């Protein structure tokens, strides 16, 4: 008897049940092998990570012991480098994070934590720590290095945060624009902590950067760290349970736009419903802010999703305006995370009525990075032209 491949995942509050039925083929018929395994979320991720092609033995041991546990990963890195001071952790780190990307598991938080480790490993020298940096996991290593550096400078070294040289803090990366933007984003994280989450002071310091894209990425670092601190129960002063638009409604202009992007993610977290969150965003009195709120619901909240199918599905849970924003922003996320070929494939798989938006946002990213030739991979001349003629200015406020 022939049986079809069945994969059933049942997600409950704390447990994911994955029923896997694999196919083995002989000459002209299917043979069946059924395996059923039940995993908690972290155990499921550990199972996937262990399937990766990891050649570094230390990295393989870390994955085997820790799975996706960021604290465990860093503790193992600390143990290895103390045990053998001559051991270079760079290859180990790249192999560990490479496993996450191979299995398409969101690893931004792990990257941040590894950045913290690298700063300590390099005795607080940011330049040396950055030499171990990588664009893996959304450049999170760079962010972790800088947020820890600024926090340490103020809390441990008793440096006045007003004396921090923001303008020149990323000058050493001026020959690599992408890394420079990762740097300014990390500075935003650091400023949020240096000013003890006084968002006005932190974002005002971001304005000392020379170029607008650096300012915008810095704003995002500030508001992202503010959100993370709240969700991690480290700080709740900047949120009001009776006013879900606070503190964003105390800002205006570009500050407000970036703030609402992260506020949308918070609203979705609190409401645990895309539909209810969209309705909440629609209550914003400043209607021009609604797309930014939508971006937080769609992209930031759902960043850990893995397959293209899940991305496409998530973007069709709301009204048409929400869906357009979602498809556009996911195109950016996938490019940043998995590369151009993956994001082009995502646009090709998008429903017809959202393709134009998908390629337009893809073009914003391509123009912004000076990689407009990637637009030639679009499925038709029409979409190629839409991609090539996109205006990147709106995107710079939204990239996560």
N, C-alpha and C positions, 0 to 999 in steps of 0.2 A: 504494500500500500504506500502511496505517495502522501507525504504531509508537507504542508507549506511552512515556511519560516514564520514563526510568530514571536514577536517581542512585546511583552505586555509590562508596562511600568505603572504601578499603582502607588500614588503618592498620598500618604496620610500626614498627620501632624508631625510625627517624628520619624517615620520610617518609610523607606522606599523599597518596594518589592519589585524585583526585576526577574521576570521569567524569560529565560533565553532558550530558544529552540534553534539549534544550529543544524545546518544542512551539510551533509557529506555526499558527494556524488560518485557513483561508479560509472560504467560506460554510458548507459542511457537512462538510468533510473536514479531516484533520490533515496538516500538512506537517511535515517533520522537519529539524532542524538539530542536528548532533552536534558537540560540542566536548569534547575530552579535554585536561585539563591536569594536570600533576604539580607538586605544591608541597611544600616543606618546611612545617612547621607555621607558622612566622612569615610565610612567603610567602603561605600560604593566608589568614591573618588580614589581611595587607596587602591582598590581593585583595578580601576582603569589605569592609574599611574604605573602600576606594576607590569602592565602589558606593554609599556613603552620600550623603545629600543635604546636603552641606557648603556653606554659603553664604559663610562667611568665607574669603577667599582665602589668608590666612596659614595657617589651619588645614588647608585643602586641600593646600597645599604641604608642610606638616609630615607629614600622613598619606602623601602621595605619596613622600616621602623616607624616612620612618621606619617606617611601618606601626605595629606594636605595640611597637616597641623603646623602652622607657621612658627609657633613657639618651639616645638620639637625640632623643626628643621634648623633653626638658629642655634639651639642648644647643641645639636650634633656638630654644626660647623665650628662652634666655640671649642668643643671637646677635641675635635680633630686638629685644629690649629694650635691648641695648647700642647697637645700630645706631641705634635711634630711641628716645631716653629718654622721649619723650612718648607712646609707644605703650602703650595699656592692654592688658595680656595677658588680661584677664578673658574677653572674648568669644572669643578664640582658644582658651583652655583649655576653656571650655564647649562650643565647637564640636568640639574634638578628642575630648573624653570623650563628648560626645553621639553621635559616630559609633560609638564602642564600644558604647554602649547600643542604638543603632539596629540594629546588627548582632548584638546579644546576645552580645558578646565580653566575658569577664571582665576587668575593668580596675582591680582593687583595687591592684595593685602600681604601676601607672602613676599612679594617684591619689596614693598615698603619695609617690612621687618628685616629683610636681608640687608637693605640699605642702612638700617640702624646698626646692624652688626659690622658692616664694612667700615663705617666711620670709626667705631671703636677699634677694629682690627688695624686701622691705619693711624692710630693715636690721634684722632680728631682732625687729621689733615684732609680737608675736603677734596683738594686736587688729586691726591693719591687715591682716595676712596672712589672718586669719579672715574678713575682709570679702570676700575673694575665694573663700571656701569654697563648697562645693556638696554636695548630698546624692547627686550622681551617684557611681557606683562604690562604693556602700556608705559614703559619707561619708569616703572614704579621704584626701581632701585635708586634712581636719581632723587626722586621725591623723598624717599626715606632718609637718604643721607642728609639732605638739606633741612628737613623738618627737625631732625635730631640735633643737627649742628646749632640751629638757632635756639632751640629749647635749652640745650646744654649751655650755650653762651650766656643766656640770661639768668637761668636758674642756678647753675653751678659756678660759672665764672663771674657772675654779678656784673655783666655788661649792660649798660643802659640801652634798651632796644632802639632808642632814637639815634644811637651812634652807629647802628648797622649800616654799612655802605650798600644799599640796595642797588643803586644805579650801575655799579661796576661789578656786582656779585657774579654775573654770568659772562663777563668779558672774555674769559679764557676759552669760551666756546663759540666765539663770534665767527669762526670759520665753519662751524657746523650748525646751521640754523635749527634743525630739528632738536639737537641736543640742547641748544640755547633755550628753546621753548620749554623743554622738559625741566631745565634748570630754573627758569622763572616761575614755572608752576610749583616746583619744590620750594622756592623762596616764599611763595604764598602760604604754603603749609607751615613753613617755619615762622612767618610773621604772625599768623593766627596764634601760635603758641607763645611767641615772644611777647605779644601784647595781651596774653591771657584772654584771648577771644574777644577783645575789643575790636569788633569788625570794622568800625569806622577808621580807627587808627591804622589797622593793618592794610585795608584797601587803599587808604590815602598814600601809604608808603609804596604800594605797587605802582602808583603813578609816577614814581621817580625813574622807572625804566624808560629808556629812550624811545622804543618803538611800541606802537599800539598792540601788536600781537603779544608782546612780552607782558604788557600791562594786563591784557585780558586773561592770559594763562595764569598770571599771578592772582588775579581776582578769583579764578576758579580754585586755585590752591587754598585760598583763604576760606571760601565758602564750603569747599569739600571737607576741609579739616574740621570746620565747625559742625557739619552734619555728622561726620564720623565720631566726633567727640560726644555728641548727643546720643547717637545710637550705641556707642560703647559705654554709655552711662558715666562719662567722665565730666561732662559739663552740660547743664540744661538751662543756663542763664539766658541764652539767646532764642529760646522757644517759648511759646505760650499756647497751652492746650485749648484755650478759649478763642484764640485767634491764629488759625493755621497759616495765615499769610505773614505773620511776624517772624523774623525781623525785616523781611524783604520790603514791607510797606513803609519802612522808615528810610529806604534808599530810593534814589531815582536814577534815570539814565542807564548807563552800562552796568553800574553796580547792581541795580535792581534786576536787570535782565539775567545776569549770571546768578544772582541770589535765587531767583525764582526757578532756575533750572534745577538747583539742588533742593529747593523747597518742594518741588513736584515729587521728587523721590521720597522725601519725608512724608508727604501727604499719602502717597501710595503705600508706604510702609505702615502708617498708622491705620489706614482704612482697609488695607488688605483686599482691595477691590479696584480693578482698573476702571470700571464703569463709574463707581462712586468718586474716585479720584478725579476723573475727567470732569464730572459734574461740579466738583469743588473748584477746579481750575477755572471753569466757565463763570464762576461767581466773582472772579477778579474784576474790580471796578476799572482798572486800567487794561482795556481790552488788548492793547498791543503787547501785554505781558503774557497772554494766554499761551502762545506757541512755546515760550520758554518753559512754562509750567508743564506743558505737554511733553517736552523733551525730557524733563526729569522723570516723569512717569514711565515713558517708553524706554529710554536708553539707560539711564543710570540705574533705575530699579531693576532692569532685566539684563544688565551686563553679564551676570553669571550664566545666562542661557548659552547653550553650546551649539546645537545643530542649526543649519540654515532654515530647516523646516520650522523649528521653534521660534526663530526670529520672525519669519513670515506670519506665523500664527499669532504671535504676540501683537503684531502691528495691526491686526484686523479686529481688535477687541473693542474699539471705540468708534466715535463718529469719523466722518470723512476727513475733517481737518486734522484730527489726531493721527489718523492713519498715514496721511501724507507726511506729516512731521516725523513720524516714527520710521517710515521706510527711508526717508532721507538721512536721518541720524544714524540708523543702523548701518547704512552704507559706509558712513564715516568710521563707526566703531569697528566694523569688520576689516576695513582697510588698515586701520591703526593696529589691529590685533593680529590679523592673518595675512595681510598683503592684498595687492591689487587684484590678482586673479580671483581670489575668494569673493571680494566685494563686487566685481563685475558679474560673477556667477549669481550672486544674491540679486542684483538688479535684473538679470535675465529671468530669474525665477519669480520676481515680483509680479503681482497682478497687473494687467495692462494699464489700468487707470492710475497706477502709482509709479510706473516706470520712469516717466518724465521727471518726477520729483527725485527719484532715486539717482538718476544720472546727473541731475542738476547739482545735488549735494555732493556727489562723487567728484564732480567738476570743481566745486568750491575747494575741496581738499587738494585736488591735483594742482589747481592754479596757485593755491596758498603755498604749496611745497615746491613749486617749480617743476612738477612732474606731469605736465599737461599731455605729454605723449601717451600716457596711460589711457587717455580717452579713446585712442584709436582701437582699443579692444572692445568697444561697445558693439552691440549686435547689429546696428544699422547706422547709416550716415546721419540720419536724423538725430539719434541719441548721441552720436559722437559729437555733433555740432552743439547740442545742448550742454554736453559735458565741457567742451572747450570754451564756451562763452559764459560760463558761470561766474558770478561775482562772489569772491571769498569773504567779503567784509562781515556778512551776517554769521558765517560759520565760526569766525574767530571767537565769538562770544559763547559758542555752544559746545565746542569740543571738550570732552571730559578728560 
